[in-house]
Amino acid sequence: MLDAEIIDTLIRRARDARSFSYAPYSNFHVGAALLCIDGSIYSGCNVENAAYSPGNCAERTAVFKAVSEGHTKFKAIAIVGEGDVTPPCGVCRQVLREFVVPQDFQVILAGHGSAYKIKSLEELLPLSFGPDNLI
């Protein structure tokens, strides 16, 4: 379980990352902050592209930044988008699944106000397919 201080930190870092979002087509700005098992935090924002499919979500940006610096064990992620809550897309859920234990990994969904929801990745991606399925 995450304490209130780390939840607040992750939400703040996700909001900060959201300010760097490049979303000229959808105008849907998203930021994410990923907590590694060792306590380090990697943030990311969504980056759109005129061709659409080459764009990247905030969650995957944070994961790829962390992995590119040697971190592959994650504890939680905060996601801040438009409106009340912005859940991760299916692709982001699957990317997160690669590196976490779904029932233990916490996804903090926050919006513009102070309210937030916490879900496990297992709740967001039931009966998931991961590395353990290949062994």
C-alpha positions as CSV (number, residue, x, y, z in Angstrom):
1,M,0.0,0.0,0.0
2,L,1.2,3.5,-0.8
3,D,1.2,6.2,1.8
4,A,-0.5,9.6,1.3
5,E,2.8,11.4,0.8
6,I,4.0,9.3,-2.1
7,I,0.6,9.4,-3.7
8,D,0.6,13.2,-3.6
9,T,4.2,13.2,-5.0
10,L,3.3,11.0,-7.8
11,I,0.2,13.0,-8.7
12,R,2.1,16.2,-8.6
13,R,4.9,14.8,-10.8
14,A,2.3,13.5,-13.3
15,R,0.6,17.0,-13.4
16,D,4.0,18.5,-14.0
17,A,4.8,16.1,-16.8
18,R,1.4,16.8,-18.3
19,S,2.5,20.4,-18.9
20,F,5.0,19.1,-21.4
21,S,2.4,17.1,-23.4
22,Y,2.5,17.6,-27.1
23,A,-1.1,17.1,-28.2
24,P,-1.8,19.6,-31.0
25,Y,-4.4,17.2,-32.7
26,S,-6.5,15.8,-29.9
27,N,-5.8,18.6,-27.3
28,F,-5.9,15.7,-24.8
29,H,-2.9,16.3,-22.5
30,V,-1.8,13.5,-20.2
31,G,1.1,13.1,-17.7
32,A,2.3,10.1,-15.8
33,A,4.7,9.4,-13.0
34,L,6.1,5.9,-12.5
35,L,7.4,4.8,-9.1
36,C,10.2,2.2,-9.3
37,I,10.7,-0.4,-6.5
38,D,13.9,1.5,-5.5
39,G,11.9,4.7,-5.0
40,S,13.0,6.5,-8.1
41,I,10.3,8.2,-10.2
42,Y,10.2,8.6,-13.9
43,S,7.7,10.9,-15.6
44,G,6.3,11.0,-19.1
45,C,3.8,12.9,-21.2
46,N,1.9,12.0,-24.3
47,V,3.5,12.9,-27.6
48,E,1.3,13.0,-30.7
49,N,2.2,12.9,-34.4
50,A,0.4,14.0,-37.5
51,A,0.4,10.4,-38.7
52,Y,-1.3,9.4,-35.4
53,S,0.1,5.9,-34.9
54,P,3.7,7.0,-34.2
55,G,2.4,8.9,-31.2
56,N,3.2,7.7,-27.6
57,C,1.1,7.8,-24.4
58,A,2.4,9.3,-21.2
59,E,2.5,6.0,-19.4
60,R,4.6,4.3,-22.0
61,T,6.9,7.3,-22.2
62,A,7.5,7.0,-18.4
63,V,8.1,3.2,-18.6
64,F,10.5,3.5,-21.6
65,K,12.5,6.2,-19.8
66,A,12.8,4.0,-16.7
67,V,13.7,0.9,-18.7
68,S,16.3,2.9,-20.8
69,E,18.0,3.8,-17.5
70,G,18.1,0.2,-16.2
71,H,14.8,0.1,-14.1
72,T,12.4,-2.7,-14.7
73,K,10.6,-3.2,-11.4
74,F,7.8,-0.9,-10.7
75,K,5.4,-0.3,-7.8
76,A,2.9,2.3,-9.0
77,I,2.0,4.9,-11.6
78,A,-0.1,8.1,-11.4
79,I,-1.9,9.2,-14.5
80,V,-3.3,12.7,-14.9
81,G,-5.3,13.7,-18.0
82,E,-8.4,15.6,-18.9
83,G,-11.4,15.5,-16.7
84,D,-11.8,13.5,-13.5
85,V,-9.8,10.4,-14.3
86,T,-7.9,9.1,-17.3
87,P,-7.3,5.4,-17.2
88,P,-4.5,3.9,-19.3
89,C,-5.2,2.6,-22.8
90,G,-5.0,-1.1,-23.5
91,V,-1.5,-0.9,-25.0
92,C,-0.2,0.9,-21.9
93,R,-1.9,-1.7,-19.6
94,Q,-0.1,-4.4,-21.6
95,V,3.3,-2.6,-21.5
96,L,3.0,-2.1,-17.7
97,R,2.1,-5.8,-17.3
98,E,5.4,-6.8,-18.8
99,F,7.2,-5.4,-15.7
100,V,4.9,-5.8,-12.7
101,V,2.9,-8.3,-10.7
102,P,-0.7,-7.2,-11.7
103,Q,-2.3,-7.6,-8.3
104,D,0.5,-5.6,-6.5
105,F,0.9,-2.8,-9.0
106,Q,-1.2,0.3,-8.2
107,V,-2.6,2.7,-10.8
108,I,-3.5,6.1,-9.4
109,L,-6.0,7.9,-11.5
110,A,-6.2,11.6,-10.8
111,G,-7.8,14.6,-12.5
112,H,-7.8,18.3,-12.0
113,G,-9.2,18.3,-8.4
114,S,-7.9,16.6,-5.3
115,A,-9.9,13.4,-5.7
116,Y,-8.3,10.2,-7.1
117,K,-8.9,6.5,-7.5
118,I,-6.5,3.7,-7.0
119,K,-6.9,0.4,-8.9
120,S,-4.6,-2.5,-9.2
121,L,-3.4,-3.4,-12.7
122,E,-5.2,-6.7,-12.3
123,E,-8.5,-4.8,-11.9
124,L,-7.7,-2.9,-15.1
125,L,-6.4,-5.9,-17.1
126,P,-8.0,-9.1,-15.8
127,L,-6.7,-12.4,-17.1
128,S,-3.7,-10.7,-18.5
129,F,-0.9,-12.3,-20.6
130,G,2.6,-11.7,-19.3
131,P,6.1,-13.1,-19.2
132,D,5.0,-15.9,-16.9
133,N,2.7,-17.2,-19.6
134,L,5.7,-18.0,-21.8
135,I,7.6,-20.1,-19.3
